[in-house]
Amino acid sequence: MCVHCCQEKLSCLICALCIVMLWTRHLVMVYMFVISLGLTFLSHWSNVSALAIMENSPCILEDVLSMNTTRLLDTGSVVVAIAPHVVAQWFMGMLFAYIHLGPRYTILQKAMPVIFASPIILATLPLKPRMLKYLPLVADAVPLMLTKITLLISAMDAGKTVYNGYQYAMNFVSNFGLSALIENEWQRLNVPSVLRVFWTIRITQGFVSMMLRDEVNTTNILPTLQTLLVDGCGTLTAVLGMTSVISVISHYIGKAFQWYLLTFDNEEEKSLGTVSAVLFYILALQTGLTSLAPDKRFVRLCRNLSLLITALLHFIHNIVSPILMSLSAARNPSRKRHFRALTVCAFLVLAPICLLVALWRRHSPSTWLLAVTAFSVEVVVKVLVSLATYTLFLLDACRQTFWEKLDDYLYYVRAFGNSIEFCFGILLFFNGAWILVFESAQNATGGAIRAIMMCIHAYFNIWCEARAGWSVFMKRRSAVHKISTLPEATPAQLHAFDDVCAICYQEMHSAKITRCRHFFHGVCLRKWLYVQDRCPLCHEIMMYTDRTDVTDPNAIQQQEQAAPVPIRNREDNALDNRSRSTDENNSSSSTSASLLSSSSGSSATAAVGSVSSSLGSSNYTMASTTAHPSQTAANSTSASTTSTTAAVATAAASNTTHSFRFSPDLDVQD
């Protein structure tokens, strides 16, 4: 019996999904067919009810012929009792004639109201009771016949529609993929709006019912709200509706912060609603929200919302962080934008602290409270790291000379923040393991989902980030070691060179000399070594391959003699005899290019896996290389990347000792 019921439910679900996925035109036709069929059965019920009233009553025809107005107009008379049935039959007949999909003959269309009301009309005649029982069936024969004809006519069209839909889906999948088809159908069917309407109607119905029972007054507003929220997440469909509502709220929260920050193109804000919805629904599934008792369900709902709030704070930080970097990099004089970004940062510091104070005062220590605490502290750490980076960039903008230690300071600040986040990731992994082993025994589905989320968290947020951080650390260590083997330029050499760094276009008060005799800032060259070991200008191997003391002038002279001598023409010799002037325009564009851009941020998928694994954490990077602020602002929400193209373009356009300028007194024709 249970298997039979499950099969029926599954069949109904499949039919409902097929109907919902129809195009609007076909969906309207299905609704018209269902309504016409429903009108037929409703008319039959109304006729049977009216005949039951007239069965033991005096004959209405005799009262009409005898003009017995007293009995006809009596409030308890049969005429007054059957009058609503007659009116209803007449309107149902007119509606059926308008919406049915069968043959539309003019006479039949006009006679349809009379056909629907014919059993009641004929019952006024002095007919035998046995004949009266069959009058509703006779009246139903015409609409049922039209409905059957509609089925026969539409069967072929329905088959063609199903086949065409199948062909369309297969072509779409072959061209764009299955995920694109699902997304397209999701938007076409407008599923979130449908779920929101369903949830709103459900909550409104519950509220109206409570008002009719006089359970709503000014003294029990909070209990009423609690009851409505508990009822709003009682089933999986209701949870989907609540998820859709939370998605809209999160989306507009992101919009509000975006408006306040005066920015209107941010990928984090676009994905905020979607990720919040997915996160809330996964939390509801893995905590078994629908299977809990009403009082426990409300407590669990509040805990899930607390975790969701911390996730929203992470997303808001991902919105404001690149704005801070762009303001510091562009040296934006607008104090209004700086003030707004800093106030959002202050909010991101104070909001988690206030949340933690309120939660720790009202609740005893537990696994979910530990997760909320870890996420909140992580938000504060991220904001402090962003503010420290912002401050360093502003100090660099105020300096008149090149700040070689800036890269080291940024590296230490970000490495500290990312290390703290990585430690929180490990802590939350063990916290989720504790919940999985000791607190999820009664919820098999939730335990399975939690185990999957923990695996995702362990791979992406711990293993991948640890491997990436270690790789960056080793690259930096190797680059520092290579830079230490290069000779430092003396003040006399810098004066003779009298040019800017070919990588950053900044003046050089200190420089490193490569094996090919090119001068670069040590920090710029170190970033270049993250990419490759060849010179940005001549593509020769930069490092000294022997153990000779490169600071020895004799060794340097021997290496210069061993180097190949290029073929020079008359113009080259003339140019070498003239002094070179520094191009001030090139020096002013010192922030136009950078060698390596590396920054860490949370993606939408990682955020879901992070909070859900407990419940999870955001992306962690043990260490990251430091880019120029303009590049950092552009890539603050992406994974670690290397911009070798920008470096090559910069080197090609750089002003170096090998860049020749024709003098006006040279005899060179165009």
Helices and strands as residue ranges (DSSP letters): H 2-20, H 24-55, H 60-65, H 69-72, H 78-99, H 106-123, H 129-132, H 135-176, H 178-189, H 191-212, H 221-231, H 236-260, H 267-286, G 289-291, H 294-330, H 335-362, H 367-398, H 406-438, H 444-456, I 457-464, H 465-484, H 491-497, E 512-513, E 519-520, H 522-529, H 553-562, H 570-576, H 584-588, H 604-612, H 629-634, H 644-652
